[in-house]
Amino acid sequence: MYCPFCRNPDSRVVDSRMADDGSAIRRRRQCPECGRRFTTVETTSLSVIKRSGVGEPFSRSKVINGVRKACQGRPVSEDDLALLAQEVEEQIRSSGAAEIDAHEVGLVILGPLQKLDKVAYLRFASVYQAFESLEDFEAAIALLRQEEDDARHLPAKSSEKSPL
């Protein structure tokens, strides 16, 4: 690591701390030549491979912009979109892959978006699952209704301890 002040090619780490919910490491460094201190941030890289084959760094803002279109006119706040993008990134990073196809990113978005807003989910799904007919929409709506019915009929969790 070059010193940003004197360009000395050596530095020593004075302190290391987790940053950004553990997804980065902040290191405080000191140059042995000039004695000045500076901070570096280390993160793992996650590349998205576009249809053209070109890779680019994962961007939460691109996730937000893509989902924002599906959420137009819906009761979804910017904070909701930011949390959704964070959840998508965490889910992708947890897979352990350094590269992911752009289409796969769109498919990963579907889960958190379904929880956030069902209409926005249908709008987004119609693109990423390539709906071609009304039957595709009807099938997606039927699946959403079935999931809601299943959720309503789940037994309530008891907070009482079992006598055994």
C-alpha positions in Angstrom: 0.0 0.0 0.0 1.6 3.3 -1.1 1.5 6.2 1.2 -0.8 8.9 -0.3 1.5 11.6 1.1 5.1 10.6 0.2 4.4 7.6 -2.1 6.5 5.3 0.0 5.6 1.7 -1.0 5.5 0.5 2.6 3.1 1.1 5.5 2.2 -0.6 8.7 -1.3 -1.4 10.0 -2.0 0.5 13.3 -5.7 -0.6 13.8 -8.3 -2.8 12.0 -12.0 -2.6 12.5 -15.1 -4.0 10.9 -17.2 -1.6 8.8 -20.5 -1.6 6.9 -22.1 -4.5 8.9 -19.0 -6.7 8.5 -18.8 -6.5 4.8 -15.6 -4.3 4.9 -12.5 -3.8 7.0 -11.3 -0.4 7.9 -7.6 -0.2 8.4 -5.6 2.7 10.0 -2.1 2.7 8.5 1.1 4.6 9.3 3.9 5.4 6.8 7.3 4.5 8.3 9.0 7.1 6.0 7.0 10.3 6.7 5.1 9.1 9.8 1.7 10.3 8.6 -1.4 8.1 9.0 -4.1 7.2 6.5 -7.1 5.0 6.3 -7.9 2.2 3.8 -11.1 0.2 3.4 -11.0 -3.4 2.1 -14.1 -5.0 0.6 -14.7 -8.1 -1.4 -15.6 -7.6 -5.0 -18.8 -8.9 -6.5 -19.2 -8.7 -10.3 -22.4 -8.8 -12.3 -22.0 -10.3 -15.7 -24.2 -8.5 -18.2 -25.8 -10.1 -21.3 -23.0 -8.8 -23.4 -20.5 -10.7 -21.3 -19.0 -7.5 -19.8 -18.6 -7.6 -16.0 -19.2 -4.6 -13.7 -19.2 -4.2 -9.9 -22.5 -5.0 -8.1 -24.4 -1.8 -7.4 -27.2 -1.4 -4.9 -28.3 1.8 -6.7 -28.9 -0.2 -9.9 -31.1 -2.6 -7.9 -33.0 0.3 -6.4 -33.4 2.0 -9.8 -34.7 -1.2 -11.4 -37.2 -1.9 -8.6 -38.2 1.8 -8.4 -39.9 1.5 -11.8 -42.0 -1.5 -10.7 -42.9 0.4 -7.5 -44.2 3.6 -9.2 -47.5 4.6 -7.7 -47.2 2.0 -4.9 -46.8 2.8 -1.1 -43.1 2.0 -1.1 -40.6 4.4 0.4 -36.9 5.0 -0.5 -36.0 3.4 2.8 -37.9 0.3 1.8 -36.0 0.2 -1.5 -32.7 0.7 0.3 -33.4 -2.2 2.6 -34.5 -4.4 -0.3 -31.2 -3.7 -2.1 -29.3 -4.5 1.0 -31.1 -7.8 1.4 -30.5 -8.7 -2.2 -26.8 -7.9 -1.9 -26.5 -10.0 1.3 -28.3 -12.9 -0.3 -26.0 -12.8 -3.3 -22.9 -12.5 -1.2 -24.0 -15.4 1.0 -23.9 -17.6 -2.1 -20.1 -17.2 -2.0 -19.9 -16.5 -5.8 -17.6 -13.7 -6.9 -19.6 -13.3 -10.2 -23.3 -13.5 -10.9 -25.3 -13.2 -14.0 -27.4 -10.0 -14.3 -30.5 -12.1 -14.9 -29.9 -14.0 -11.7 -29.7 -10.7 -9.8 -33.2 -9.9 -11.1 -34.5 -13.3 -10.0 -32.9 -12.8 -6.5 -34.8 -9.5 -6.2 -38.2 -11.3 -6.6 -38.2 -12.8 -3.1 -37.7 -9.6 -1.1 -39.9 -7.6 -3.5 -42.8 -10.1 -3.0 -42.6 -9.5 0.7 -42.5 -5.7 0.1 -45.3 -5.2 -2.4 -47.2 -7.8 -4.3 -48.3 -5.5 -7.2 -44.7 -4.3 -7.7 -43.6 -8.0 -7.5 -46.0 -8.9 -10.4 -44.7 -6.0 -12.5 -41.1 -7.0 -11.9 -41.8 -10.7 -12.3 -43.5 -10.1 -15.6 -40.2 -8.9 -17.0 -37.7 -11.3 -15.3 -39.8 -14.4 -15.7 -40.7 -13.4 -19.3 -44.5 -13.4 -19.0 -45.9 -13.8 -22.5 -49.7 -14.1 -21.9 -52.5 -13.3 -19.5 -52.2 -16.9 -18.4 -48.7 -16.2 -17.1 -50.1 -13.4 -14.9 -53.1 -15.5 -13.8 -50.7 -18.3 -12.7 -48.5 -15.9 -10.8 -51.6 -14.3 -9.1 -52.9 -17.8 -8.2 -49.6 -18.7 -6.7 -49.6 -15.5 -4.6 -53.1 -16.2 -3.4 -52.2 -19.8 -2.5 -49.2 -18.6 -0.5 -51.4 -16.1 1.4 -54.0 -18.8 2.1 -51.2 -21.2 3.3 -49.8 -18.4 5.6 -53.3 -17.7 7.1 -53.8 -21.4 7.9 -50.5 -22.0 9.6 -51.0 -22.8 13.3 -50.1 -19.8 15.5 -46.8 -20.2 17.4 -47.4 -20.6 21.0 -45.3 -18.5 23.4 -46.0 -21.0 26.2 -43.4 -23.5 27.1 -44.1 -27.2 26.6 -44.7 -29.1 29.9 -42.2 -31.8 28.7 
